[in-house]
Structures are given as structure tokens and as C-alpha cells.
């Protein structure tokens, strides 16, 4: 087994983490980070977001702590009251094999 000096070395090794898995992880981190940022920018607690989104506060907490991956409909229920939606965009050239 290879020895890595940093997490980035391991994370970027295609033998350890496939490009597809890496893309999924990066997407989840970006989505959840944006969700937390948008909630906090609006001065909302998780409980207040639960009230306006219809998603229970414990579920929001699990999503924000990345302990669970939300279903698409749940994610949209949370994002729309925050003023966001999801969009499919093309990958940058040469970003996939």
C-alpha cells in the first residue's frame, strides 16, 4: 500500500478514490457548504429553516453534518426557501477522462 504525506495526495490518487467518487464528494461538500452559508446569511437557525421548508430539524442537522445524503426532493425543499435551486451544468473541458 502506498504511503501518503497528505490527505490530498491520497484523495487525488485514482487508485484510492475514483474520479467519479471524487466528483461526488466535492459536489456534496460544495452543496452542503452553500446550504449552511445561505441559512446563516439569512440569520436562520436549523429549527427556523425546518419550519419554512417542512424538513424536520434533525434531518437538516444530519445533512449539514454530512451524516446523511439528502434525497433530491429533500434538498430542494431546503434550498428553495433559501433562494436556491439546483442546475445541471457541463463539466469544464478536460475535466473527465
Phi, psi and omega in degrees: 000137180293150173257133182247145177274330183223163175298319180302321178300314180292314183299327183266005176273115183299340177283335180266316182228118181293155177304324179293315178296320179299317179296318179296315180298313180298320179296313180299316180298316180294316181298310182293321177300317179293322179297313179297315180300316180294319178298312181293323179296331178270002178069027182263141170277168175300322180296317179294320177296322177299318181296318183275342182261337184083006177261130184298146183302318178299326178293319177297318179298317179295321178295311183296330179270003180060031175273346175214152177258122184287150170292157182303316181295323177293316179301316179294323177300326180277319185289319185301313178296340177273356178090022182233162171216182178254153181216141176265126181233150179293149174291155175293148177306143179065019179266357176224163184289000000 
